[in-house]
Amino acid sequence: MALPFRTVAGLACALLLAATGAPPGASAATVLAAGTPHDALFSIALAGGTGVAVGAGGKVLESADGGRSWMASALALKERAALLGVGLQRGHGIAVGQHGLVLVRAEDGRWNEVQSGTTARLFAVGLNASGRAVIGGAFGLVLKSEDGGMTWSSIAPAWGQVADGSDPSIYAVAVDDAGVITIAGEFGLILRSLDGGVRWRQLHKGEASLFGLTLRADGGGYAVGQNGTVLRTADGGATWKPVDASSTANLLGVASSSDGRVYVCGMHEMLMSADEGRTWRRLVQPEAALPWYAGVAVAPGGAEAITVGYAGQVVRLER
């Protein structure tokens, strides 16, 4: 039986420990940026020509050329809390992390800290072009903003009716162009709200926690998690079916392009599919098989993806 991350540290600390213990492999994919062996990047977002990656110690990397090159952003954070999730839409971004930390990126590229109203650990954020944003956090926390991240309020489901009295941590969030909210996390839970978080419908439940989620505009999407779990939707997240990727690893991130390509990263595992998950190819090069990667995003054009993880690595994955 898969054990959910219920420790105080949760998923973030598991990754932080992995960052110091994973051996640096010989470069097989193209390394676009790298830090020290003690650095870690946990999430990446790409939108048009803009890219943002975030990680330990409040680190923010930015790209202005679709992910081909990266530079550190100069931030003056009061505390160097880890940033665990990031979302991006048309140059507007939101990054979230430990101690309730929320940073909002304006279209001019400046980052500003805003009050989230919580000190809980925030794992993931999703946003759409209309300004609706949703954060998933520890122990059932779900926050929503309708003004691009400047103000936040709770829209957490009535967990006693959904998760057998537990307050599951939410590790992944998606908000589509119509404002539909999808969240995923512990106990294999996937929930969806069509009305901004007033009512929630449970779409999936299981033993393996889910850490990564992606939904495309054409209705295709994937969720990934513990013990090699891969779920697929073809209707925008309304229904989900398991996919056999022949993996037992903890899978942490997933991205997909409209031509059916799927990229999955995780703990000592990197998977690719070119046919909507019907068949899979495992990257066995040391750079992909030995370390861990926590976030992945499709680059503009869909011909490649960019993944982030151990030692502050930003790595391009080509077709």
C-alpha positions, 0 to 999 in steps of 0.5 A, a space after each residue: 500500500 502506498 504511503 502518502 506524504 503526511 510528515 510535517 516536511 511533506 513532499 518538499 522536504 523529501 525533495 530537499 533531501 534528495 537534492 543533497 543525496 543524488 549523484 551528479 550524472 554525466 550530461 546526456 540531455 542538454 543542460 541549460 543551467 545548473 547550480 551547486 550540488 545543494 541547489 534544487 528547483 521544484 517547478 517550471 512554467 513556460 508561456 510564450 517566450 517567457 519562462 520561470 523556474 523556482 526552487 530552494 532558498 527562494 531561487 527564481 530563474 527566468 527566461 525571455 527566449 522560450 527557455 533557451 537561456 536562463 538568468 537568476 532573478 534578483 529578489 529581496 525576500 524577507 526570508 529565504 523560504 523555498 518556492 515549490 510551485 509556479 504558474 505563468 500566463 502571458 508574462 503574469 506569474 505567481 510563485 508559492 512556497 513554504 510559510 505561506 509565501 506568495 510572489 506575484 510577477 507583473 507583466 513588467 517582470 517585477 516580483 512582489 510578495 503578497 499576503 496569502 493569509 496562511 503560514 501553511 506550506 503551499 505546493 502548487 498554483 494554477 492560473 488562467 488569462 482572466 486572473 483566476 488563480 488557485 493554490 493547493 497546499 498542505 493539509 487540505 488548503 485550497 485558496 482562490 484569487 480572482 485578481 491575478 493573485 493580489 488577494 486570496 480566500 479559502 475555497 477548500 472542499 468539505 473534506 469530511 465528505 470527500 476524504 474520510 475525515 482527513 485533510 489531504 495535501 494538494 500537490 497539483 492544480 489546473 485552472 482552464 480558460 473557462 475558469 474550471 478548477 481541477 486539484 489533485 493530491 493525497 489518496 489519489 484524489 482528483 476534484 473538479 469545480 465548475 463554479 469557482 470552488 463553491 461545489 466540488 465533484 470527486 473524480 478519482 480516489 486511490 492509494 497513490 498520492 498524485 504530484 503532477 497534473 496537466 490539462 490541455 486546451 484540447 481536452 487531453 491531460 495527465 496526472 502522475 504520482 507514487 508507484 509509477 501512477 499515470 492517469 489520462 483524461 481525454 475530456 478536460 478532466 471530467 473522467 480519468 483512466 489509468 495508463 500503464 507506463 511500466 514504472 514503479 518510481 515516484 513520478 513528480 511532474 508531467 507535461 503534454 503537447 497537442 500532438 500527443 507527446 507526453 513528458 514525465 519526470 520523477 525520482 530517478 525516472 524520466 519517461 516519454 510517449 509520442 502517442 498519448 501514453 499508449 507506448 513509453 520510452 524510458 530515458 536511461 542516460 545517467 543524466 535522466 536515470 540517476 538524479 531526480 527532476 520535479 517539474 517539466 513544461 513543454 517548450 514553445 512549438 511542442 517539439 521539446 520539453 524542459 525539466 528542472 530538479 536536482 543541483 539547480 539543473 534546467 535540462 532540455 529534452 528533445 524529441 
